[in-house]
Amino acid sequence: MKKLPTLSIREWDYIDWQKIAKALAEQSAQNLDSTSKAKLEQKAKQIFSDLCDFAMQERARDLLGFKDSNTLKARQYVGIISTKSGFCVEILPKLADLDSKANTDEQQGSIKQAREVFLKMLKTLRDSPFKHLELSAQDIARYPLLEAFVLMFVREVKLLLQRGLRCDYISIESNRNVLKGRLLFNEHLRQNFIHKERFFTASDEFSANIAPNRLLKTTLLFLANQGFSPRIQSQILALLLYFDEIDEAQNIEADFSACPNSRHFKAYENLLAWCKVFLKHLSFCPSGTKTRADSLLFDMNVLFESFVAWHLKEAVESNEINVRMQVREQLTHSAQFAIRPDIVLDFANDKQAVIADTKYKRIDCMSDIQHADLYQVLAYLNAFDCKNALLIYPQLESNNQQPLQKPGLAFKSFGLPQDASPKAHICVFNLLTPETSAKDLLAIARAL
């Protein structure tokens, strides 16, 4: 089955044209002669050039960097970088240890595992279409991330069509031979000064050619030109038949603003969020000028924070603990400086709250903890007048659990003795077993 040519790498991994050429060769699945190899290398170099152009854009400098003139380096962002030539770079979380895998089957297993974790993390994001992601293990193994997202969008459009496209009254202005609707006097005089038999009027008509449906059609047309696998491509083309009498959106921003916000259009809510993802983030013309590549990337710091908070909320068995995110508190007596810890654990009894701060950084031993992380935690404890904080790092494939066995780090604070000083407790959160890790963190917080 032909798939979108895709190169899968980890965060902070390198990209060069040789890696791209290898991905193209694996996707072709045939023995290449010298002429075909030369063409493939030329295509790989062009794709690499497109990615370099993308990396040099002002808005992409934090997403993709240069190691040298011949090598690009991914950063802490995971997701997709798509080029106009139909090639996709898939950046996965660090737990996909691709370099150490001895064979292709092991690599594919590691890629599948990383995709599963990444998609689970996306589902915890608030106000995003990813919270409804439902993909089978077979789909995750078969499709790259971009095609997996498209497949989910296609399935949701099918469900909408089964219920029927919504219609609404729209105002249509036209120069008619009959008086229908309300006469637009100024425009009527301008156009029909001679033609007394015509009337320039505006009338309300019940139609499916409304903003939400136009956006859906525009998104489907955009995806139809992206060179996906034949299975997905055929599904997109089949869906477009249902939008034959609906116009393409001429002004995307205006149509998004015109989308009705009522219970009658509740079925469109998640679909329109998908439209924003594709039309605003994967569009090759985001600001009127064509670029050679664009991206759908997510900061792993934000994903990790959302992932931990979501699982902590799920692990709370009663109302004893309230898990709050991004709680604002003043750092000074004036309102000029405020701070927001990632998570605050409030207890139902009179027990003091516990601050939880997530850091998506690799730690193998206590010396890997940066001073800035401790300074930030100390500021949180001082602002919230708390004594204990959990400093949470990710449990990656090669990490060990040693930090969990360390006692709390007591801060020297205002001359207090060590046993009464604020403390930071170093914890790790296993991305592969989040339910167990969340329960362990809550047990630690209860015991403080």
C-alpha positions as CSV (number, residue, x, y, z in Angstrom):
1,M,0.0,0.0,0.0
2,K,1.4,3.3,-1.1
3,K,1.8,5.8,1.8
4,L,2.9,9.4,2.1
5,P,6.7,9.4,2.1
6,T,7.6,10.0,5.8
7,L,10.8,10.3,7.8
8,S,10.3,9.4,11.5
9,I,12.8,10.9,14.0
10,R,12.9,11.8,17.7
11,E,13.0,15.1,19.4
12,W,16.5,16.7,19.1
13,D,17.5,14.3,16.4
14,Y,19.2,15.3,13.2
15,I,17.9,15.5,9.6
16,D,20.1,15.4,6.5
17,W,19.4,14.5,2.9
18,Q,20.8,11.0,3.4
19,K,18.1,10.2,5.9
20,I,15.5,11.6,3.6
21,A,16.9,9.5,0.7
22,K,16.7,6.4,2.9
23,A,13.1,7.1,3.8
24,L,12.2,7.6,0.1
25,A,14.0,4.4,-0.9
26,E,12.1,2.4,1.8
27,Q,8.8,3.9,0.6
28,S,9.5,2.9,-3.0
29,A,9.9,-0.7,-1.9
30,Q,11.8,-1.7,-5.0
31,N,15.3,-2.3,-6.2
32,L,16.7,0.9,-7.7
33,D,19.1,1.1,-10.6
34,S,21.8,3.8,-10.7
35,T,19.6,6.2,-12.6
36,S,16.7,5.8,-10.2
37,K,19.1,6.3,-7.2
38,A,20.5,9.5,-8.7
39,K,16.9,10.8,-9.2
40,L,16.0,9.8,-5.7
41,E,19.1,11.6,-4.2
42,Q,18.3,14.7,-6.2
43,K,14.7,14.6,-4.8
44,A,16.0,14.1,-1.3
45,K,18.3,17.1,-1.6
46,Q,15.4,19.2,-2.9
47,I,13.3,18.2,0.1
48,F,16.1,19.0,2.4
49,S,16.4,22.4,0.8
50,D,12.7,23.0,1.3
51,L,13.1,22.1,5.0
52,C,16.1,24.5,5.3
53,D,13.9,27.3,3.8
54,F,11.3,26.5,6.4
55,A,13.9,26.5,9.2
56,M,15.1,30.0,8.2
57,Q,11.7,31.5,8.5
58,E,11.3,33.8,11.5
59,R,8.3,31.9,12.9
60,A,10.1,28.5,12.6
61,R,13.4,29.3,14.3
62,D,12.2,27.8,17.6
63,L,10.8,24.7,15.8
64,L,13.7,23.5,13.7
65,G,17.3,24.6,13.9
66,F,20.7,24.1,12.1
67,K,23.5,21.9,13.3
68,D,25.5,23.0,10.3
69,S,24.8,23.9,6.7
70,N,24.2,20.2,5.8
71,T,22.3,19.1,8.9
72,L,19.1,20.3,10.6
73,K,18.3,19.6,14.2
74,A,14.8,19.1,15.7
75,R,14.0,20.8,19.0
76,Q,11.5,20.0,21.8
77,Y,8.6,20.1,19.4
78,V,6.8,17.0,18.2
79,G,4.4,16.5,15.4
80,I,4.6,17.0,11.6
81,I,6.6,19.1,9.2
82,S,5.1,18.8,5.7
83,T,6.7,20.0,2.5
84,K,5.0,21.1,-0.7
85,S,6.6,18.3,-2.6
86,G,4.6,15.7,-0.6
87,F,7.1,14.6,2.0
88,C,6.5,14.5,5.7
89,V,8.9,14.6,8.7
90,E,7.4,13.0,11.7
91,I,9.0,14.1,15.0
92,L,8.1,11.7,17.9
93,P,8.7,11.9,21.6
94,K,12.1,10.8,22.9
95,L,10.9,7.4,24.0
96,A,11.1,6.3,20.4
97,D,14.8,5.1,20.6
98,L,15.1,4.5,16.9
99,D,18.9,4.5,16.6
100,S,19.4,1.5,19.0
101,K,16.9,-0.8,17.2
102,A,18.6,-3.6,15.3
103,N,16.1,-4.2,12.6
104,T,13.1,-2.6,10.8
105,D,10.5,-4.5,12.8
106,E,11.9,-3.2,16.1
107,Q,12.0,0.3,14.7
108,Q,8.4,0.1,13.5
109,G,7.4,-1.2,17.0
110,S,9.2,1.7,18.6
111,I,7.6,4.2,16.2
112,K,4.1,2.8,16.9
113,Q,4.6,3.0,20.6
114,A,5.8,6.6,20.4
115,R,2.8,7.5,18.2
116,E,0.4,6.0,20.7
117,V,1.9,8.0,23.6
118,F,1.9,11.2,21.5
119,L,-1.7,10.7,20.5
120,K,-2.7,10.0,24.1
121,M,-1.0,13.2,25.1
122,L,-2.8,15.2,22.4
123,K,-6.2,13.9,23.7
124,T,-5.5,15.7,27.1
125,L,-5.2,19.1,25.5
126,R,-8.1,21.4,26.3
127,D,-10.1,23.2,23.5
128,S,-8.6,21.1,20.7
129,P,-10.0,18.5,18.2
130,F,-7.6,15.9,19.4
131,K,-9.7,15.1,22.5
132,H,-11.9,12.9,20.3
133,L,-9.0,11.0,18.7
134,E,-10.1,7.4,18.2
135,L,-7.6,5.3,16.2
136,S,-7.1,1.5,16.3
137,A,-3.6,0.1,16.9
138,Q,-3.6,-1.1,13.3
139,D,-4.3,2.5,12.0
140,I,-1.5,3.9,14.2
141,A,1.0,1.3,12.9
142,R,-0.1,1.7,9.3
143,Y,-0.4,5.5,8.9
144,P,2.0,8.4,9.7
145,L,0.7,11.0,12.1
146,L,-0.4,13.3,9.4
147,E,-2.5,10.7,7.6
148,A,-3.8,9.5,11.0
149,F,-5.1,13.0,11.7
150,V,-6.7,13.2,8.2
151,L,-8.3,9.8,8.7
152,M,-9.9,11.0,11.9
153,F,-11.2,14.1,10.1
154,V,-12.6,12.0,7.3
155,R,-14.5,9.8,9.7
156,E,-16.0,12.7,11.5
157,V,-17.2,14.2,8.2
158,K,-18.8,10.9,7.3
159,L,-20.7,10.9,10.7
160,L,-21.9,14.4,10.0
161,L,-23.2,13.4,6.5
162,Q,-25.1,10.5,8.0
163,R,-27.0,13.0,10.1
164,G,-27.2,15.4,7.2
165,L,-25.6,18.8,6.5
166,R,-27.1,21.7,8.3
167,C,-28.9,24.5,6.4
168,D,-29.6,28.0,7.4
169,Y,-31.1,31.2,6.1
170,I,-28.6,33.3,4.1
171,S,-29.1,36.7,2.5
172,I,-28.7,36.7,-1.3
173,E,-28.4,39.9,-3.2
174,S,-29.3,39.7,-6.9
175,N,-30.6,41.7,-9.8
176,R,-33.8,39.9,-10.6
177,N,-36.6,40.1,-13.1
178,V,-39.2,39.9,-10.3
179,L,-39.5,41.8,-7.0
180,K,-38.5,39.2,-4.5
181,G,-37.4,40.2,-1.0
182,R,-36.5,43.7,0.0
183,L,-35.4,46.3,-2.6
184,L,-31.9,47.7,-2.2
185,F,-32.7,51.2,-3.5
186,N,-29.2,52.6,-4.0
187,E,-27.9,49.6,-5.8
188,H,-31.2,49.3,-7.8
189,L,-30.8,52.9,-9.1
190,R,-27.2,52.4,-10.0
191,Q,-27.7,49.2,-12.0
192,N,-31.3,49.6,-13.3
193,F,-31.6,53.2,-14.2
194,I,-32.3,52.2,-17.7
195,H,-33.7,48.6,-17.1
196,K,-37.0,49.4,-15.5
197,E,-38.0,45.7,-15.7
198,R,-35.4,44.6,-13.2
199,F,-35.2,44.8,-9.4
200,F,-32.0,44.6,-7.3
201,T,-33.2,42.9,-4.1
202,A,-32.0,41.0,-1.1
203,S,-33.8,37.9,0.0
204,D,-33.3,35.2,2.7
205,E,-33.0,31.7,1.3
206,F,-32.7,28.4,3.2
207,S,-29.5,26.9,1.9
208,A,-26.7,24.5,2.7
209,N,-24.2,27.0,1.2
210,I,-23.3,28.4,4.6
211,A,-19.9,29.2,6.3
212,P,-19.4,25.9,8.2
213,N,-20.1,23.8,5.0
214,R,-17.9,26.0,2.9
215,L,-15.0,25.5,5.4
216,L,-15.5,21.7,5.3
217,K,-15.4,21.7,1.5
218,T,-12.3,23.9,1.4
219,T,-10.6,21.6,3.9
220,L,-11.4,18.5,1.9
221,L,-10.2,20.2,-1.3
222,F,-7.0,21.1,0.4
223,L,-6.4,17.6,1.7
224,A,-7.3,16.1,-1.7
225,N,-4.1,17.8,-3.1
226,Q,-1.7,16.5,-0.5
227,G,-0.8,13.1,-2.0
228,F,-2.0,10.8,0.7
229,S,-2.4,7.0,0.4
230,P,-5.0,5.9,-2.2
231,R,-7.4,4.6,0.5
232,I,-7.6,8.0,2.2
233,Q,-7.5,9.9,-1.1
234,S,-10.5,7.9,-2.4
235,Q,-12.5,8.6,0.8
236,I,-11.8,12.4,0.5
237,L,-12.9,12.4,-3.2
238,A,-16.1,10.5,-2.3
239,L,-17.0,13.0,0.4
240,L,-16.5,15.9,-2.0
241,L,-19.5,14.6,-4.0
242,Y,-21.8,15.6,-1.2
243,F,-20.5,19.2,-1.3
244,D,-21.1,19.7,-5.0
245,E,-23.6,22.5,-4.6
246,I,-21.5,24.2,-1.9
247,D,-19.0,26.9,-2.8
248,E,-15.4,27.0,-1.7
249,A,-14.5,29.5,1.0
250,Q,-13.1,32.7,-0.5
251,N,-12.3,34.3,2.8
252,I,-11.4,31.7,5.4
253,E,-11.1,34.1,8.4
254,A,-14.5,35.7,7.5
255,D,-16.2,32.2,7.3
256,F,-14.7,31.1,10.6
257,S,-16.1,34.3,12.2
258,A,-19.5,33.7,10.5
259,C,-19.9,30.2,11.9
260,P,-23.1,30.0,14.0
261,N,-22.5,29.3,17.7
262,S,-25.7,27.5,18.6
263,R,-26.9,24.1,19.7
264,H,-28.1,23.4,16.2
265,F,-24.5,23.4,15.0
266,K,-23.0,21.5,17.9
267,A,-22.1,18.6,15.5
268,Y,-19.8,21.0,13.7
269,E,-17.8,22.1,16.7
270,N,-15.0,19.5,16.5
271,L,-15.0,19.5,12.7
272,L,-14.4,23.2,12.6
273,A,-11.5,22.8,15.1
274,W,-10.0,20.3,12.6
275,C,-10.5,22.8,9.8
276,K,-8.5,25.3,11.7
277,V,-5.8,22.8,12.2
278,F,-5.5,22.0,8.5
279,L,-6.3,25.4,7.0
280,K,-4.4,27.6,9.4
281,H,-1.4,25.4,10.4
282,L,-0.9,23.1,7.4
283,S,-1.8,25.6,4.7
284,F,1.1,26.4,2.4
285,C,-0.2,30.0,2.1
286,P,-0.8,31.1,5.8
287,S,-0.1,34.7,5.1
288,G,-0.6,35.1,1.4
289,T,2.9,34.1,0.4
290,K,3.9,30.5,-0.6
291,T,6.3,28.6,1.6
292,R,7.9,25.3,0.8
293,A,7.0,23.6,4.0
294,D,4.8,24.1,7.0
295,S,4.2,22.4,10.3
296,L,1.8,21.1,12.9
297,L,4.1,20.9,15.9
298,F,3.4,20.8,19.6
299,D,5.7,21.9,22.5
300,M,6.4,18.8,24.6
301,N,6.6,21.0,27.7
302,V,2.9,22.0,27.2
303,L,1.9,18.4,26.3
304,F,3.7,16.9,29.3
305,E,2.0,19.4,31.7
306,S,-1.4,18.7,30.2
307,F,-0.8,14.9,30.3
308,V,0.3,14.8,33.9
309,A,-2.6,17.1,35.1
310,W,-5.2,15.1,33.2
311,H,-4.1,11.8,34.7
312,L,-3.8,13.3,38.2
313,K,-7.5,14.4,37.9
314,E,-8.4,10.9,36.7
315,A,-6.6,9.2,39.5
316,V,-8.4,11.2,42.2
317,E,-10.9,8.7,43.7
318,S,-13.0,11.2,45.7
319,N,-13.3,14.9,46.4
320,E,-10.3,14.8,48.8
321,I,-8.0,16.5,46.2
322,N,-8.8,19.3,43.7
323,V,-6.3,19.4,40.8
324,R,-6.0,22.9,39.4
325,M,-3.9,24.1,36.5
326,Q,-2.2,27.4,35.9
327,V,-3.4,29.1,39.1
328,R,-2.4,32.7,39.1
329,E,-0.8,34.2,42.2
330,Q,1.0,37.4,42.9
331,L,4.8,37.1,43.4
332,T,4.9,40.6,44.9
333,H,2.5,42.7,46.9
334,S,1.8,44.8,43.8
335,A,-0.1,43.3,40.9
336,Q,2.8,43.8,38.5
337,F,4.4,40.4,38.9
338,A,2.4,37.2,38.9
339,I,3.3,33.5,38.6
340,R,1.4,30.4,37.5
341,P,2.5,27.0,38.7
342,D,1.6,24.2,36.4
343,I,-0.5,22.3,38.9
344,V,-1.8,23.0,42.4
345,L,-3.1,20.1,44.5
346,D,-5.7,21.4,47.0
347,F,-6.8,19.1,49.8
348,A,-10.4,19.0,51.1
349,N,-9.3,19.0,54.7
350,D,-7.0,21.6,56.3
351,K,-3.9,20.0,54.8
352,Q,-1.7,22.5,53.1
353,A,-1.7,22.6,49.3
354,V,1.1,21.0,47.3
355,I,2.6,22.6,44.2
356,A,3.4,20.4,41.3
357,D,5.7,21.7,38.6
358,T,6.4,19.7,35.4
359,K,9.6,19.8,33.5
360,Y,10.0,17.9,30.3
361,K,13.8,17.3,30.7
362,R,15.8,14.2,30.8
363,I,17.3,13.4,34.2
364,D,19.3,10.3,35.0
365,C,20.7,11.5,38.4
366,M,20.2,14.3,40.8
367,S,23.1,16.3,39.3
368,D,21.0,16.7,36.1
369,I,18.5,19.0,37.9
370,Q,19.1,22.6,36.9
371,H,19.3,25.4,39.4
372,A,16.6,27.4,37.5
373,D,14.1,24.6,38.2
374,L,14.7,24.9,41.9
375,Y,14.6,28.7,41.9
376,Q,11.2,28.5,40.2
377,V,9.8,26.0,42.6
378,L,11.0,28.1,45.6
379,A,9.2,31.2,44.1
380,Y,6.0,29.1,43.8
381,L,6.2,27.9,47.4
382,N,6.8,31.4,48.7
383,A,3.9,33.0,46.7
384,F,1.5,30.3,47.7
385,D,2.8,30.0,51.3
386,C,3.3,26.2,50.9
387,K,5.9,23.9,52.3
388,N,6.0,21.1,49.7
389,A,6.4,20.9,45.9
390,L,6.6,18.1,43.5
391,L,9.2,18.6,40.7
392,I,8.0,16.2,38.1
393,Y,10.3,15.0,35.2
394,P,9.4,12.5,32.5
395,Q,10.3,8.8,32.8
396,L,11.8,8.0,29.4
397,E,12.9,4.7,28.1
398,S,16.5,4.9,29.3
399,N,15.8,6.7,32.6
400,N,16.0,5.0,35.9
401,Q,13.8,5.4,38.9
402,Q,16.6,6.6,41.3
403,P,15.3,10.2,41.7
404,L,12.1,8.9,43.3
405,Q,14.1,7.4,46.1
406,K,15.8,10.7,47.0
407,P,14.5,12.7,50.1
408,G,13.0,16.1,49.6
409,L,15.5,18.9,48.9
410,A,15.1,21.3,51.8
411,F,15.6,25.0,50.9
412,K,17.5,27.4,53.1
413,S,14.7,29.8,53.9
414,F,14.5,32.7,56.3
415,G,16.6,31.0,59.0
416,L,14.2,28.1,59.4
417,P,15.6,24.7,60.5
418,Q,15.9,22.0,57.9
419,D,12.9,20.0,59.0
420,A,10.6,23.1,58.8
421,S,12.0,24.5,55.6
422,P,10.1,24.3,52.2
423,K,11.0,21.2,50.2
424,A,11.1,20.1,46.6
425,H,10.4,16.4,46.1
426,I,11.9,15.1,42.9
427,C,9.6,12.7,41.0
428,V,9.4,11.1,37.6
429,F,6.3,10.3,35.6
430,N,6.3,7.3,33.3
431,L,4.8,8.2,29.9
432,L,4.1,4.5,29.2
433,T,2.2,3.8,32.4
434,P,0.6,7.2,33.3
435,E,-2.2,5.8,35.4
436,T,0.3,4.1,37.8
437,S,2.5,7.2,37.9
438,A,-0.4,9.5,38.7
439,K,-1.5,7.3,41.6
440,D,2.1,7.3,42.9
441,L,2.3,11.1,42.7
442,L,-0.9,11.5,44.6
443,A,0.3,9.0,47.3
444,I,3.5,11.1,47.7
445,A,1.4,14.3,48.0
446,R,-0.8,12.8,50.6
447,A,2.1,11.6,52.7
448,L,3.8,15.1,52.8
